Amino acid sequence: MEAAELAEIFQWMTPEESAATGAQPETRQRLEDEIANVLLYLVQVADKPGVDIEAAVQRRIVKNALKYPAP
């Protein structure tokens, strides 16, 4: 749900509008709030089964690099 609220901010924006969200104080504050909510939720979800977030991210970066090599 929190990720959907974050995505909703960008749902109908053009790429240019999306890139300018940091310059608009109200939109930036909403964006910061939703990013914080998503991160807090992820940390709580990872804590229960003992997932090491940093290690999981590093493994995923390696997997992505193998699956999608740079041109």
Stockholm file with secondary structure:
# STOCKHOLM 1.0

chainA/1-71         MEAAELAEIFQWMTPEESAATGAQPETRQRLEDEIANVLLYLVQVADKPGVDIEAAVQRRIVKNALKYPAP
#=GR chainA/1-71 SS CHHHHHHHHHTTCCHHHHHTGGGSHHHHHHHHHHHHHHHHHHHHHHHTTTCCHHHHHHHHHHHHHHHSCCC
#=GC SS_cons        CHHHHHHHHHTTCCHHHHHTGGGSHHHHHHHHHHHHHHHHHHHHHHHTTTCCHHHHHHHHHHHHHHHSCCC
//
